[in-house]
């Protein structure tokens, strides 16, 4: 087990850290893939049939897009943990691990004798991370918690989408957020271990992660007495703030955050300076109250101009805006940073990590085939199993 992080200028921050990940689906693999990006050695424990995320689709040269995205740079070994030999091999890995991540069904690791609390008693320097749906107690303990279910249970869908319809966030936001929170917790635990020499336990739930995202609507509802409404591509408490259609059919989202911006917008974009004297437009509260009138004026002007002309005016006025793009537009976007990686022997591009650091690699490592490292890992850690067996009989 590594006790110190590398101080080399050219080294990645987690070089020398061993992560054992008993993981599946999205949340835990997201977390461990980011640890791998930072230099950690990540051993992914898969069931004999493989992580079911391998079969979510076949979009990337026959591989699952989810699999390619969040399993890069890992080693894979397939273990049947109902067999004592494979369970002992996992336990041998854990004797050398710095971090153990798991997101199996609640109680599964405890039943196998590898619950996080038990492991930290055996290995005081070990950092454990348990990712669950609803936490480790309460009446929801044990329920299956897939992303959309948690979006619904947390109230997230109640403020997403257009009026009259529930709206699902189009990516696995609860899984991703839980994975991010697990990553933050593990990084803090590693720093804590540098100071104390002791590992600690990190617990993250999808529901808790979604609920934390809901903090502003929660506070508005609990203490303001009114829940946000579903308003589609508009802002519930700011006007004008939303999507407007140009003469060529392109939609552009604009945002007015203060009165200076509103003044410039009226003069340069709308070319309607008289609106500054209209009582319905004086201050954001008035504009929200008279949203139909304000949005109608903006829609009329935008609808008379092509998107290029609108963008020119918005740029001149320094009004914040964003064009409503498709995924195809994202692929061609001038600001998009990508990294190359190999999938089934062919080059693909994937969005780069959103942070820029000096240890950022020019390409991502490949995602492993099922049990690609099984033989090597059995040879590496099997000797430990044999040694432990001999010591127990001495």
C-alpha positions as a Markdown table, in Angstrom:
| # | Residue | x | y | z |
|---|---|---|---|---|
| 1 | Unk | 0.0 | 0.0 | 0.0 |
| 2 | Unk | 1.3 | 3.4 | -0.9 |
| 3 | Unk | 1.6 | 5.9 | 1.9 |
| 4 | Unk | 2.7 | 9.0 | 0.1 |
| 5 | Unk | 1.8 | 10.7 | -3.2 |
| 6 | Unk | 4.5 | 11.2 | -5.8 |
| 7 | Unk | 6.2 | 14.6 | -5.7 |
| 8 | Unk | 7.7 | 14.4 | -9.2 |
| 9 | Unk | 6.9 | 17.4 | -11.3 |
| 10 | Unk | 6.1 | 15.2 | -14.3 |
| 11 | Unk | 4.2 | 12.5 | -12.4 |
| 12 | Unk | 0.5 | 12.3 | -12.2 |
| 13 | Unk | -0.9 | 13.0 | -8.7 |
| 14 | Unk | -2.2 | 9.5 | -8.0 |
| 15 | Unk | 0.8 | 7.5 | -9.4 |
| 16 | Unk | 1.4 | 4.6 | -7.0 |
| 17 | Unk | -2.2 | 4.5 | -5.7 |
| 18 | Unk | -4.0 | 1.2 | -6.1 |
| 19 | Unk | -7.7 | 1.2 | -6.4 |
| 20 | Unk | -9.8 | -1.9 | -6.3 |
| 21 | Unk | -13.3 | -1.3 | -7.7 |
| 22 | Unk | -16.1 | -3.8 | -7.3 |
| 23 | Unk | -18.3 | -1.8 | -9.6 |
| 24 | Unk | -21.0 | -1.8 | -12.2 |
| 25 | Unk | -23.1 | 0.6 | -14.3 |
| 26 | Unk | -22.2 | 4.3 | -14.0 |
| 27 | Unk | -21.6 | 6.0 | -10.7 |
| 28 | Unk | -18.7 | 4.0 | -9.3 |
| 29 | Unk | -17.1 | 3.5 | -12.8 |
| 30 | Unk | -17.3 | 7.2 | -13.3 |
| 31 | Unk | -15.4 | 7.8 | -10.1 |
| 32 | Unk | -12.7 | 5.2 | -10.6 |
| 33 | Unk | -12.1 | 6.3 | -14.2 |
| 34 | Unk | -11.2 | 9.8 | -13.0 |
| 35 | Unk | -8.9 | 8.3 | -10.5 |
| 36 | Unk | -7.3 | 6.3 | -13.3 |
| 37 | Unk | -6.9 | 9.6 | -15.3 |
| 38 | Unk | -5.0 | 11.0 | -12.4 |
| 39 | Unk | -2.5 | 8.1 | -12.4 |
| 40 | Unk | -4.1 | 5.5 | -10.1 |
| 41 | Unk | -3.9 | 1.9 | -10.9 |
| 42 | Unk | -7.5 | 0.7 | -11.1 |
| 43 | Unk | -8.4 | -3.0 | -10.9 |
| 44 | Unk | -12.0 | -3.4 | -12.0 |
| 45 | Unk | -13.7 | -6.5 | -10.6 |
| 46 | Unk | -16.4 | -7.8 | -13.0 |
| 47 | Unk | -18.8 | -10.6 | -12.7 |
| 48 | Unk | -18.1 | -13.6 | -15.0 |
| 49 | Unk | -20.6 | -12.3 | -17.6 |
| 50 | Unk | -19.1 | -8.8 | -17.3 |
| 51 | Unk | -20.4 | -5.4 | -16.2 |
| 52 | Unk | -23.9 | -5.0 | -17.6 |
| 53 | Unk | -22.9 | -1.5 | -18.9 |
| 54 | Unk | -21.0 | -3.3 | -21.6 |
| 55 | Unk | -24.3 | -4.1 | -23.2 |
| 56 | Unk | -26.1 | -0.8 | -22.9 |
| 57 | Unk | -25.6 | -0.1 | -26.6 |
| 58 | Unk | -23.2 | -1.0 | -29.5 |
| 59 | Unk | -22.6 | 2.5 | -30.7 |
| 60 | Unk | -18.8 | 2.7 | -30.7 |
| 61 | Unk | -17.5 | 0.2 | -33.2 |
| 62 | Unk | -19.5 | -2.5 | -31.4 |
| 63 | Unk | -18.7 | -1.3 | -27.9 |
| 64 | Unk | -21.1 | 0.4 | -25.5 |
| 65 | Unk | -20.7 | 4.2 | -25.4 |
| 66 | Unk | -21.1 | 4.1 | -21.6 |
| 67 | Unk | -18.4 | 1.5 | -21.4 |
| 68 | Unk | -15.9 | 3.4 | -23.5 |
| 69 | Unk | -16.6 | 6.6 | -21.6 |
| 70 | Unk | -16.0 | 5.6 | -18.0 |
| 71 | Unk | -13.8 | 2.5 | -18.0 |
| 72 | Unk | -10.8 | 3.8 | -19.8 |
| 73 | Unk | -7.4 | 3.0 | -18.3 |
| 74 | Unk | -8.5 | 0.2 | -16.0 |
| 75 | Unk | -7.5 | -3.4 | -15.6 |
| 76 | Unk | -10.3 | -6.0 | -15.8 |
| 77 | Unk | -10.6 | -9.3 | -14.0 |
| 78 | Unk | -13.7 | -11.5 | -13.9 |
| 79 | Unk | -14.4 | -13.0 | -10.5 |
| 80 | Unk | -17.2 | -15.2 | -9.2 |
| 81 | Unk | -17.3 | -14.0 | -5.6 |
| 82 | Unk | -19.5 | -16.9 | -4.6 |
| 83 | Unk | -16.5 | -19.1 | -5.0 |
| 84 | Unk | -14.0 | -19.0 | -2.1 |
| 85 | Unk | -11.0 | -19.0 | -4.3 |
| 86 | Unk | -12.1 | -15.9 | -6.2 |
| 87 | Unk | -13.2 | -14.2 | -3.0 |
| 88 | Unk | -9.8 | -14.9 | -1.4 |
| 89 | Unk | -8.1 | -13.4 | -4.5 |
| 90 | Unk | -10.1 | -10.2 | -4.0 |
| 91 | Unk | -9.2 | -10.1 | -0.4 |
| 92 | Unk | -5.5 | -10.5 | -1.3 |
| 93 | Unk | -5.8 | -7.5 | -3.6 |
| 94 | Unk | -7.4 | -5.5 | -0.7 |
| 95 | Unk | -4.4 | -6.1 | 1.5 |
| 96 | Unk | -2.4 | -4.0 | -0.9 |
| 97 | Unk | -5.1 | -1.5 | -2.0 |
| 98 | Unk | -5.2 | 2.2 | -1.0 |
| 99 | Unk | -8.9 | 2.6 | -2.1 |
| 100 | Unk | -11.8 | 0.2 | -2.3 |
| 101 | Unk | -14.9 | 1.3 | -4.2 |
| 102 | Unk | -18.1 | -0.7 | -4.4 |
| 103 | Unk | -21.6 | 0.0 | -5.6 |
| 104 | Unk | -23.2 | -3.4 | -5.3 |
| 105 | Unk | -26.7 | -3.9 | -3.9 |
| 106 | Unk | -27.0 | -2.8 | -0.3 |
| 107 | Unk | -25.6 | -5.4 | 2.1 |
| 108 | Unk | -24.0 | -7.5 | -0.6 |
| 109 | Unk | -20.4 | -6.9 | 0.5 |
| 110 | Unk | -21.3 | -7.4 | 4.2 |
| 111 | Unk | -22.7 | -10.8 | 3.4 |
| 112 | Unk | -19.4 | -11.7 | 1.7 |
| 113 | Unk | -17.4 | -10.6 | 4.7 |
| 114 | Unk | -15.9 | -7.6 | 2.9 |
| 115 | Unk | -18.0 | -4.8 | 4.2 |
| 116 | Unk | -16.2 | -1.5 | 4.4 |
| 117 | Unk | -16.1 | -1.3 | 8.2 |
| 118 | Unk | -14.7 | -4.8 | 8.4 |
| 119 | Unk | -12.1 | -4.1 | 5.8 |
| 120 | Unk | -10.9 | -0.9 | 7.6 |
| 121 | Unk | -10.5 | -2.8 | 10.8 |
| 122 | Unk | -8.3 | -5.3 | 9.0 |
| 123 | Unk | -6.4 | -2.7 | 7.0 |
| 124 | Unk | -6.3 | 0.6 | 8.9 |
| 125 | Unk | -4.8 | 2.6 | 6.0 |
| 126 | Unk | -7.5 | 1.5 | 3.5 |
| 127 | Unk | -10.0 | 4.1 | 2.2 |
| 128 | Unk | -13.4 | 2.6 | 1.4 |
| 129 | Unk | -16.1 | 4.2 | -0.7 |
| 130 | Unk | -19.7 | 2.8 | -0.7 |
| 131 | Unk | -22.1 | 4.2 | -3.4 |
| 132 | Unk | -25.7 | 3.3 | -2.9 |
| 133 | Unk | -29.1 | 4.4 | -4.1 |
| 134 | Unk | -30.6 | 5.8 | -0.9 |
| 135 | Unk | -28.0 | 5.4 | 1.8 |
| 136 | Unk | -27.5 | 2.7 | 4.4 |
| 137 | Unk | -30.6 | 3.1 | 6.5 |
| 138 | Unk | -34.3 | 4.2 | 6.3 |
| 139 | Unk | -37.2 | 2.6 | 4.6 |
| 140 | Unk | -35.7 | 3.1 | 1.1 |
| 141 | Unk | -32.7 | 1.1 | 2.1 |
| 142 | Unk | -32.4 | -1.9 | -0.3 |
| 143 | Unk | -34.5 | -0.4 | -3.1 |
| 144 | Unk | -33.1 | -0.4 | -6.6 |
| 145 | Unk | -32.1 | 3.1 | -7.6 |
| 146 | Unk | -31.6 | 3.7 | -11.3 |
| 147 | Unk | -30.9 | 7.2 | -12.5 |
| 148 | Unk | -34.4 | 8.1 | -13.7 |
| 149 | Unk | -36.0 | 6.6 | -10.6 |
| 150 | Unk | -33.8 | 8.9 | -8.5 |
| 151 | Unk | -34.5 | 11.9 | -10.7 |
| 152 | Unk | -38.2 | 11.3 | -10.0 |
| 153 | Unk | -37.9 | 10.5 | -6.3 |
| 154 | Unk | -35.8 | 13.6 | -5.6 |
| 155 | Unk | -38.2 | 16.0 | -7.3 |
| 156 | Unk | -35.7 | 16.8 | -10.0 |
| 157 | Unk | -38.2 | 15.9 | -12.8 |
| 158 | Unk | -40.8 | 18.2 | -11.2 |
| 159 | Unk | -38.7 | 21.3 | -12.2 |
| 160 | Unk | -37.4 | 20.0 | -15.5 |
| 161 | Unk | -39.1 | 20.1 | -18.9 |
| 162 | Unk | -41.9 | 22.2 | -20.4 |
| 163 | Unk | -45.1 | 23.2 | -18.7 |
| 164 | Unk | -47.6 | 20.4 | -18.3 |
| 165 | Unk | -44.9 | 17.6 | -18.8 |
| 166 | Unk | -42.4 | 15.9 | -16.6 |
| 167 | Unk | -38.9 | 16.2 | -17.9 |
| 168 | Unk | -36.0 | 13.8 | -17.6 |
| 169 | Unk | -32.5 | 15.3 | -17.6 |
| 170 | Unk | -31.1 | 13.9 | -20.8 |
| 171 | Unk | -27.9 | 12.4 | -19.3 |
| 172 | Unk | -27.5 | 10.2 | -16.2 |
| 173 | Unk | -27.2 | 13.2 | -13.9 |
| 174 | Unk | -27.8 | 11.4 | -10.6 |
| 175 | Unk | -25.2 | 8.7 | -11.4 |
| 176 | Unk | -22.7 | 11.3 | -12.6 |
| 177 | Unk | -23.1 | 13.5 | -9.6 |
| 178 | Unk | -22.8 | 10.6 | -7.2 |
| 179 | Unk | -19.6 | 9.6 | -9.0 |
| 180 | Unk | -18.3 | 13.1 | -8.7 |
| 181 | Unk | -19.1 | 13.3 | -5.0 |
| 182 | Unk | -17.4 | 9.9 | -4.5 |
| 183 | Unk | -14.3 | 11.2 | -6.3 |
| 184 | Unk | -14.3 | 14.3 | -4.0 |
| 185 | Unk | -14.7 | 12.2 | -0.9 |
| 186 | Unk | -11.9 | 9.8 | -1.9 |
| 187 | Unk | -9.5 | 12.7 | -2.7 |
| 188 | Unk | -10.2 | 14.3 | 0.7 |
| 189 | Unk | -9.7 | 10.9 | 2.4 |
| 190 | Unk | -6.3 | 10.5 | 0.7 |
| 191 | Unk | -5.3 | 13.9 | 1.9 |
| 192 | Unk | -6.5 | 13.1 | 5.4 |
| 193 | Unk | -4.5 | 9.9 | 5.3 |
| 194 | Unk | -1.4 | 11.9 | 4.5 |
| 195 | Unk | -1.9 | 13.8 | 7.8 |
| 196 | Unk | -3.1 | 11.0 | 10.0 |
| 197 | Unk | -1.8 | 7.8 | 8.5 |
| 198 | Unk | -5.3 | 6.3 | 8.7 |
| 199 | Unk | -7.9 | 5.4 | 6.1 |
| 200 | Unk | -11.5 | 6.4 | 6.4 |
| 201 | Unk | -14.9 | 5.5 | 5.0 |
| 202 | Unk | -16.7 | 7.5 | 2.3 |
| 203 | Unk | -20.5 | 7.0 | 1.8 |
| 204 | Unk | -22.3 | 8.5 | -1.2 |
| 205 | Unk | -25.9 | 8.0 | -2.4 |
| 206 | Unk | -27.6 | 8.8 | -5.6 |
| 207 | Unk | -30.5 | 10.3 | -3.8 |
| 208 | Unk | -28.4 | 12.4 | -1.5 |
| 209 | Unk | -26.4 | 13.7 | -4.6 |
| 210 | Unk | -29.7 | 14.6 | -6.4 |
| 211 | Unk | -31.1 | 16.2 | -3.3 |
| 212 | Unk | -28.0 | 18.4 | -2.9 |
| 213 | Unk | -28.5 | 19.6 | -6.5 |
| 214 | Unk | -32.0 | 20.5 | -5.5 |
| 215 | Unk | -30.9 | 22.9 | -2.7 |
| 216 | Unk | -32.1 | 26.1 | -4.4 |
| 217 | Unk | -35.6 | 24.8 | -5.3 |
| 218 | Unk | -35.7 | 23.2 | -1.8 |
| 219 | Unk | -35.0 | 26.5 | -0.1 |
| 220 | Unk | -37.3 | 28.5 | -2.4 |
| 221 | Unk | -40.1 | 26.0 | -1.6 |
| 222 | Unk | -39.6 | 25.5 | 2.1 |
| 223 | Unk | -38.9 | 29.1 | 3.1 |
| 224 | Unk | -40.3 | 31.0 | 0.1 |
| 225 | Unk | -43.5 | 29.1 | 0.0 |
| 226 | Unk | -43.5 | 28.5 | -3.8 |
| 227 | Unk | -41.9 | 25.7 | -5.8 |
| 228 | Unk | -40.3 | 26.5 | -9.1 |
| 229 | Unk | -42.5 | 25.8 | -12.1 |
| 230 | Unk | -41.5 | 23.9 | -15.2 |
| 231 | Unk | -40.9 | 26.6 | -17.8 |
| 232 | Unk | -39.0 | 24.8 | -20.6 |
| 233 | Unk | -36.1 | 26.9 | -22.0 |
| 234 | Unk | -36.9 | 29.8 | -19.8 |
| 235 | Unk | -35.8 | 30.9 | -16.3 |
| 236 | Unk | -38.5 | 30.8 | -13.6 |
| 237 | Unk | -37.3 | 34.0 | -11.9 |
| 238 | Unk | -35.5 | 36.1 | -14.5 |
| 239 | Unk | -36.9 | 37.8 | -17.7 |
| 240 | Unk | -36.0 | 37.9 | -20.4 |
| 241 | Unk | -34.1 | 34.6 | -20.1 |
| 242 | Unk | -34.9 | 31.9 | -22.5 |
| 243 | Unk | -35.0 | 30.6 | -26.1 |
| 244 | Unk | -36.3 | 32.7 | -29.0 |
| 245 | Unk | -36.6 | 31.7 | -32.6 |
| 246 | Unk | -34.9 | 33.6 | -35.4 |
| 247 | Unk | -36.2 | 34.0 | -39.0 |
| 248 | Unk | -34.2 | 31.1 | -40.2 |
| 249 | Unk | -35.6 | 28.7 | -37.6 |
| 250 | Unk | -32.5 | 28.7 | -35.3 |
| 251 | Unk | -33.2 | 29.1 | -31.6 |
| 252 | Unk | -31.0 | 31.3 | -29.4 |
| 253 | Unk | -31.1 | 31.5 | -25.6 |
| 254 | Unk | -30.4 | 34.9 | -24.1 |
| 255 | Unk | -29.9 | 35.9 | -20.5 |
| 256 | Unk | -30.4 | 39.4 | -19.0 |
| 257 | Unk | -28.9 | 39.5 | -15.5 |
| 258 | Unk | -29.0 | 43.2 | -14.5 |
| 259 | Unk | -30.3 | 46.6 | -15.6 |
| 260 | Unk | -27.1 | 47.6 | -17.4 |
| 261 | Unk | -27.5 | 44.5 | -19.6 |
| 262 | Unk | -31.2 | 45.3 | -20.1 |
| 263 | Unk | -30.3 | 48.8 | -21.2 |
| 264 | Unk | -27.7 | 47.7 | -23.7 |
| 265 | Unk | -30.1 | 44.9 | -25.0 |
| 266 | Unk | -32.9 | 47.4 | -25.6 |
| 267 | Unk | -30.6 | 49.9 | -27.4 |
| 268 | Unk | -28.5 | 47.5 | -29.5 |
| 269 | Unk | -30.4 | 44.2 | -29.9 |
| 270 | Unk | -34.1 | 45.2 | -29.8 |
| 271 | Unk | -33.4 | 48.8 | -31.0 |
| 272 | Unk | -36.4 | 49.8 | -28.8 |
| 273 | Unk | -35.0 | 52.3 | -26.3 |
| 274 | Unk | -38.5 | 53.4 | -25.3 |
| 275 | Unk | -38.9 | 50.1 | -23.4 |
| 276 | Unk | -36.6 | 51.5 | -20.7 |
| 277 | Unk | -39.4 | 53.9 | -19.8 |
| 278 | Unk | -42.2 | 51.2 | -19.9 |
| 279 | Unk | -43.3 | 50.4 | -16.3 |
| 280 | Unk | -43.7 | 46.8 | -17.4 |
| 281 | Unk | -40.0 | 46.6 | -18.0 |
| 282 | Unk | -38.5 | 48.5 | -15.1 |
| 283 | Unk | -36.6 | 46.0 | -13.1 |
| 284 | Unk | -36.5 | 42.2 | -13.2 |
| 285 | Unk | -39.5 | 41.8 | -10.9 |
| 286 | Unk | -41.7 | 43.8 | -13.3 |
| 287 | Unk | -40.4 | 42.0 | -16.3 |
| 288 | Unk | -41.1 | 38.6 | -14.7 |
| 289 | Unk | -44.6 | 39.8 | -13.8 |
| 290 | Unk | -45.2 | 40.9 | -17.4 |
| 291 | Unk | -43.2 | 38.1 | -19.0 |
| 292 | Unk | -45.7 | 37.6 | -21.8 |
| 293 | Unk | -45.3 | 41.2 | -23.0 |
| 294 | Unk | -41.5 | 41.2 | -22.6 |
| 295 | Unk | -41.0 | 37.8 | -24.3 |
| 296 | Unk | -43.4 | 38.9 | -27.1 |
| 297 | Unk | -41.3 | 41.9 | -27.9 |
| 298 | Unk | -38.1 | 39.9 | -28.0 |
| 299 | Unk | -39.7 | 37.2 | -30.1 |
| 300 | Unk | -41.0 | 39.7 | -32.6 |
| 301 | Unk | -37.5 | 41.2 | -33.1 |
| 302 | Unk | -35.7 | 37.9 | -33.3 |
| 303 | Unk | -38.3 | 36.5 | -35.6 |
| 304 | Unk | -37.6 | 39.3 | -38.1 |
| 305 | Unk | -33.9 | 38.6 | -38.3 |
| 306 | Unk | -31.7 | 35.7 | -39.3 |
| 307 | Unk | -29.6 | 34.0 | -36.6 |
| 308 | Unk | -26.4 | 35.6 | -37.9 |
| 309 | Unk | -27.8 | 39.1 | -37.6 |
| 310 | Unk | -29.1 | 38.3 | -34.1 |
| 311 | Unk | -25.7 | 37.0 | -33.0 |
| 312 | Unk | -24.0 | 40.1 | -34.4 |
| 313 | Unk | -26.3 | 42.3 | -32.4 |
| 314 | Unk | -26.0 | 40.2 | -29.2 |
| 315 | Unk | -22.2 | 40.2 | -29.5 |
| 316 | Unk | -22.1 | 44.0 | -30.0 |
| 317 | Unk | -24.3 | 44.5 | -26.9 |
| 318 | Unk | -22.3 | 42.0 | -24.9 |
| 319 | Unk | -25.5 | 40.1 | -24.1 |
| 320 | Unk | -25.0 | 36.6 | -22.8 |
| 321 | Unk | -26.4 | 34.1 | -25.3 |
| 322 | Unk | -26.1 | 30.5 | -26.5 |
| 323 | Unk | -27.4 | 28.8 | -29.6 |
| 324 | Unk | -29.6 | 25.8 | -29.1 |
| 325 | Unk | -27.4 | 23.1 | -30.6 |
| 326 | Unk | -27.9 | 19.5 | -31.4 |
| 327 | Unk | -25.4 | 16.7 | -30.6 |
| 328 | Unk | -24.3 | 16.9 | -34.2 |
| 329 | Unk | -23.5 | 20.6 | -33.6 |
| 330 | Unk | -21.5 | 19.7 | -30.5 |
| 331 | Unk | -19.3 | 17.3 | -32.5 |
| 332 | Unk | -18.4 | 20.2 | -34.8 |
| 333 | Unk | -18.1 | 22.9 | -32.1 |
| 334 | Unk | -15.0 | 25.1 | -32.2 |
| 335 | Unk | -14.6 | 25.1 | -28.4 |
| 336 | Unk | -14.8 | 21.3 | -28.0 |
| 337 | Unk | -11.6 | 19.6 | -26.7 |
| 338 | Unk | -11.3 | 15.9 | -27.5 |
| 339 | Unk | -8.9 | 13.1 | -26.8 |
| 340 | Unk | -8.2 | 10.0 | -28.9 |
| 341 | Unk | -8.5 | 6.5 | -27.7 |
| 342 | Unk | -8.5 | 3.0 | -29.3 |
| 343 | Unk | -11.7 | 1.0 | -29.4 |
| 344 | Unk | -11.7 | -2.4 | -31.1 |
| 345 | Unk | -8.4 | -1.5 | -32.9 |
| 346 | Unk | -9.9 | 1.7 | -34.3 |
| 347 | Unk | -9.3 | 5.4 | -33.3 |
| 348 | Unk | -12.2 | 7.3 | -31.8 |
| 349 | Unk | -12.5 | 10.7 | -30.3 |
| 350 | Unk | -14.2 | 11.5 | -26.9 |
| 351 | Unk | -14.7 | 14.8 | -25.1 |
| 352 | Unk | -11.6 | 15.6 | -23.0 |
| 353 | Unk | -11.6 | 16.0 | -19.3 |
| 354 | Unk | -13.0 | 19.4 | -18.5 |
| 355 | Unk | -10.0 | 20.5 | -16.5 |
| 356 | Unk | -6.6 | 21.4 | -18.0 |
| 357 | Unk | -3.6 | 20.2 | -15.9 |
| 358 | Unk | 0.1 | 19.7 | -16.7 |
| 359 | Unk | -0.2 | 16.0 | -16.4 |
| 360 | Unk | -3.2 | 15.8 | -18.8 |
| 361 | Unk | -2.5 | 13.0 | -21.3 |
| 362 | Unk | -2.7 | 13.6 | -25.1 |
| 363 | Unk | -4.9 | 10.5 | -25.4 |
| 364 | Unk | -6.9 | 8.2 | -23.2 |
| 365 | Unk | -6.0 | 4.7 | -22.5 |
| 366 | Unk | -8.3 | 2.0 | -23.9 |
| 367 | Unk | -11.2 | 0.4 | -21.9 |
| 368 | Unk | -10.3 | -3.2 | -21.2 |
| 369 | Unk | -11.8 | -6.3 | -22.7 |
| 370 | Unk | -13.6 | -8.6 | -20.1 |
| 371 | Unk | -11.0 | -10.3 | -18.0 |
| 372 | Unk | -8.2 | -8.9 | -20.1 |
| 373 | Unk | -5.9 | -8.8 | -17.1 |
| 374 | Unk | -7.3 | -11.8 | -15.3 |
| 375 | Unk | -4.3 | -14.2 | -15.8 |
| 376 | Unk | -1.8 | -11.6 | -14.8 |
| 377 | Unk | -3.7 | -10.4 | -11.8 |
| 378 | Unk | -4.2 | -14.0 | -10.6 |
| 379 | Unk | -0.5 | -14.6 | -10.9 |
| 380 | Unk | 0.3 | -11.3 | -9.1 |
| 381 | Unk | -2.1 | -11.7 | -6.2 |
| 382 | Unk | -2.5 | -15.5 | -6.1 |
| 383 | Unk | 0.9 | -15.8 | -4.4 |
| 384 | Unk | -0.5 | -13.7 | -1.6 |
| 385 | Unk | -3.4 | -16.1 | -1.3 |
| 386 | Unk | -1.0 | -19.0 | -1.1 |
| 387 | Unk | 1.2 | -17.3 | 1.5 |
| 388 | Unk | -1.8 | -16.4 | 3.6 |
| 389 | Unk | -3.0 | -20.0 | 3.5 |
| 390 | Unk | 0.3 | -21.3 | 4.6 |
| 391 | Unk | 0.6 | -18.8 | 7.4 |
| 392 | Unk | -2.9 | -19.8 | 8.7 |
| 393 | Unk | -1.8 | -23.4 | 9.0 |
| 394 | Unk | 1.5 | -22.7 | 10.7 |
